[in-house]
Amino acid sequence: MSDKPIIATELLKGQGLGNQLFCYITTRCIAMRNHCDYSILGSETLANNIHSQCGCYFMDLEFGVPTKKEDYARIYQEKEDRLYVANSKHDIEHGAYVTGTDETLLNTKETVLAYGNMQSEDYYLPYKQEIKQWLKVKPEYDCYDYSQDDLCIIHLRCTDYMDSPELFLNKKYWLHGMANMRKINPDMRFMIITNDVKEAEKLLPGVKAYNFDLAKDYSIIKNAKYLLLANSSFTYFPAFTSDTVKTIIAPKYWARHNVSDGYWASEQNIYEGWTYQDREGRLYTAQECREELAEYKKNSKTYQHLNQPMTEEEKAKAYKKAERFYKKYQLQHYWNSAKRKVRMLLHK
């Protein structure tokens, strides 16, 4: 063990690469801020998860002081603020995760093993140049083939989101985003990077979709000039470390874009320099989103019940509301599938 205090985290198997990189970067940066050493446990799980078994072969990451879980007397869980709302079955039971910056975690100066979402830019923003070096893609994997002034890269999450109508971004979001990109350049072309090519091309017919290997998908996003993004942590660090990107459009309210009346799930995902698109296609700066959220917190009756789970009676009423939303989503999904099949038959 080090003579200095150690700020540590553990990378977990269930996490995708984006979530793992947030925990990695935040831990290193909090350690730097507070003049501590850092340690990353579970490094063997990096990019070995439900989406990939390839490891993070395209970067050389350092994992700090070697330690074991049993070396830590203090375990710290990042704070979790939750809103229990009737917008989804998950949020009725578990609450929508709306957490902002955890000041206690940010200012930790003693040896601790920390867990959490760790996605607030307050944790790491002052160290952007260091992060760009830490996450540098090896030259042999760094793809610039799609770094063009008239090409927007769309990152689209499909299969793993499609059963969650509060999370899955519908066609309307993407069409609005493409229209906004064409306001920048009327000749803008589009290409999709996705985890499900078949479903992506169903959702946006006529836009070519690709699922290359992990390194190529990551570096294409990193080196793009224009990005139209899903509510996915995978794209954050390629976008953050980019030397080429000019415009980033992402969903307003992040993981609750489809249902929010003003809250963010979570506010950690409001990032400087990004543009956020609402359900009507209107665009907002990060600062405008923060100001609007501050007003919402002051005036919203929902926020007065932050971290207060529903009673059984409230749950019963909420489930009825959620069921209506889910049925509407399923009907729309079936209708869209039927229309696609008819178009295919006519085309034949």
N, C-alpha and C positions, 0 to 999 in steps of 0.2 A: 504493500500500500504506500501511497505517496505521503510525504510530510505535510503537504497542503490539504485543505478540504477537497473532497471530490464530489462534483455534481455528476450523477449517473442517470442513465435511463436504460430500459430493456426494450429491444425491438421484438415485436410479437408476431407469431405465425399468421394470425388472422388479418394483419394489417397489409394493405397494398403498399406499393413502393412509395407513393406520394406521402402517405401517413407516416411511414418509416422515416423518410427524409426530413419531415417536419420535426419529429422527435430527435433525430440525430442533430440537425442544425440548431434547434433551440437549445439543446443541452450544451453543445459546444459554445454557443454564444453567451449563454447565462454564465457558464464557467469563466469565459474571458472577461465578461463584465465585472464579475466579482472576484477576479484574481484567484480562481480555483483551478484544479486539474479537472479533467473530464474522463468518463469511462462509458463505453457503449457495450452493454451486455446483449447477447443474442445476435451478434453480428452475422452469424451463419444463416440467419433467416432473411437477410436483406435481399429483396426481390425473389425470395423463395416463399410463395404464398399461394392463395387461391387463384391468382391470375397468371402466375409464372413460376417456373422451377429452374430458372437459368442463372440466378444470382446476378449481382450488379457488376458484370464483367467489363463494362465499358467505362468505369471510373476507378481510380485508386483512392479509396477512402481510408482514413486513419481512424482508429477506434479508441485512442487514448490509453489510459492506465489499465492494464489487465486486472479485472476484479471478478468476484463471484457474488451472487445474490446474498449469500449468507454473511458477506463482509459488512452489510449495511444494517445498522440498528434502527435507522429512521427511514421509513417509506413515506413518500409524500404523493398524494393524489391531487393533481390540478383541480381547482374548484370547478364545479359543474352546476351552472344555473340552468333551470329547465322551466318551460312553460307548458302547462297541461291544458291543451286546447282540443277542440272537437274536429280538427282538420284531418286527422288520420288516426287509425287504430293504434299505431305506435305512440303517437303523442298523447292519446288518452291515457294509456297505461304507463308510459315511461317519460313523457314530456319531450318537447322539442328542445334540443340542445342549443342554447342561445348565448353561451358564455363569452365574455370578453377577456381582457388581459387579467391574469392572476398576479397581482403585485407581490404577493408572498413568494411565489415561485420565481418571479423576475429578480428579486433581491436576495435570494438564498445565498448564504455565505458559509454554510456548514455542510459536512458530508451528508449526502442524501441520495436515495434512489427514487427518482421521480417518474410518474406515469401521467398520461393525459393526452389531450388532443394537441396542444402545444402549437397552434397555428396562428397566433397573433403576431403581426409584424413587429410589435413592440419588443418582442423577445430577441429579434435578430437584425432588424433593419440597419442599425449603425455599422454592421459588419458585412455589408454587401460585397465589397471587394474581396474580403477574405473568403466569403462563401463561394464566389465565382471561381476561386482557385481550388477550394476543397472539392467542388462538384465539376471540375473540368473534365469534359469528355475526351477520352483518348483520341488522338488524331485519326487513327485508322477507323474509328466508328463515327466520326463527326460528319454528318451529311448536310451539304449545302445545295443539293440538287433542286430543292423546292423553295429556295430563298429568293423569291422574285417579287418585283414591285406590283404586279397585277394578279398576285395569287394569295388568297386567304386560306389558311389551314383551319378546318373545322375539327374540333375534337368532340366526338359523340360517344357517350356511354349508352349502351343499348341493353343487352340481355340481363345484366345484373341489376338494372334499375327498373325494368319494365313492369314488375309486379308492385311497384310503389307509385301510385298516381300522384302523390304529393311530391315526389322526387324526380320522376322521369320527365324530361323536357319534351314537350310535344312539338309537332311540326311548325306550329305558329311561331314559337320562339325562334326556330332556325330561319324561317322565312323572313321574319322581322330583322334578324341579325344580318342576313345576306343583303337585304334592302339597305340597311344602314352602312354596310361596307361598300355598296355601290354608290352611295352618296360621296364617298371618298374618291372612288374611281369607278366611273360608269362601266368600264371594261373589266371589272374585277372577276377573276375566275375563282373556283372553289374546289377544294380537295378535302376528303374526309380521312382522318386517322381515327380508328375505332377498335373496340374489342370484339365487334361482331359485324363483319362486312355485309352479310346477307340482310340483316335487319336495318342497317344504316342505309343501304340502297333502296330498301322498301320505303323508309321514312322520307328520304330525299332523292327520289328517282331523277336520274340525269346527272347526279353528282357522283363522281367516281370515289369509291371508298377503298381503303387499304388497311391491312393489319400486318405490318412488317415485323421484324424481330424487335425486341424491347429497345435496343440501342438506337435503331433507326427511327422508331416512332418518337422516342425522347428527343433525339437531335433534330429531327424535322420540326418539331414544335419549338425547340430552342432557337433555331435559325430562321424561323418564319418572319416575314415582314408584318403580316396581319393574322390575328388569331380570333376566332369565334369559338368560345369555350363552353363546355358543360360544367356543371357543379361538381367537379372532380379534383381531388388533391393531386392527381398524377401530373397535371399540366403546370402546377404552380412553379416549381423550381426551374424547369426549362424556360418558362416565361420570365421568371425573376432574374435568371443569369444571362438572359439574351443580350447580345450586342446589336441585334438587327431589328427587333420588333418595334413597330411604330404605333399600332393600335391594338388594344385587347378589349374585346367585349365579352362580358360574363353575365350570368343571370342575377338580377336584383333579388335580394333575400336568400340567395344561394340555395341551400337544400330545401327551402320551402317557397321557392319562386312561384309555384303553382297555386298556393293557398294562403300565403301570408297577407295580413291586413296592415303590415308595417313592421313586424318583428323580423329579425334575421336569425337564421339557423345555419351558422352562427355569426355573430358580429365579428368574430376573429377573421372572417373571410372577406372583410372590406379592406382592399389593398390599394395603396397609393399608386397612382398612375393608371389604374384600371378604369374602364368605363362599364357601367352596369345598366342592363336593359330590363325594363319592366314588361308586364304582360301585354301592354299595348305597343311595345316597340320604342318607347321613349327612353332616352339615354340620360344617365346621371354620372357625375364624377364621384370619386370616393368621398370627397369632402361633403358634397350634397347628401350623400347617403348617410354619413355620420350625423349631420345636422338634423336630417329628417328622423333618424332613429332616436336622437336625444329628445325631440319633441314627442315622439310616440311614447317613450318611456314615461315622460311627465304626465301625459294625458290619457294613456290607455288604461282602462279598467282591467284588462288582461294582465298587465305588468304589476298591478297591485297584488296579484296572487302568485307572484313568482315563487317557484319551488314549493307550491302547495298542491299536492295531489288531489284529484277529484274524489268526492264522496261516491259511494255506490250508486246513489240516486242520480248524481250528476253524470256518472259514467254511462248509465242506462240511456239518458237523453242524448249524450254525446255520440254514442254508438249509432243511434238512429240517424243522426245528421251525417256521420261518417259513411254509413251504409249507402245513403243516397248519392254521396260523392263518388264512392267506389262503383256503384251500378252505372252511373253516368259515364264514368271513365271506361268501364268494360264495354258498354254499348257502343261508345265511340270507337273503341279499339276493334270490335267485331265489324262495325260498319266500314271502317277504313280497310280492313282485310278483305271484306267482300268487294269493295270498289276496286282494289288492286287485282283481284282474281278476274273480275269482269274485264278490266283493261287488258289483262294478259290474254284472255280468250279472244277479245276483239282484235288484238294485235296479231294473233296467230291466223 
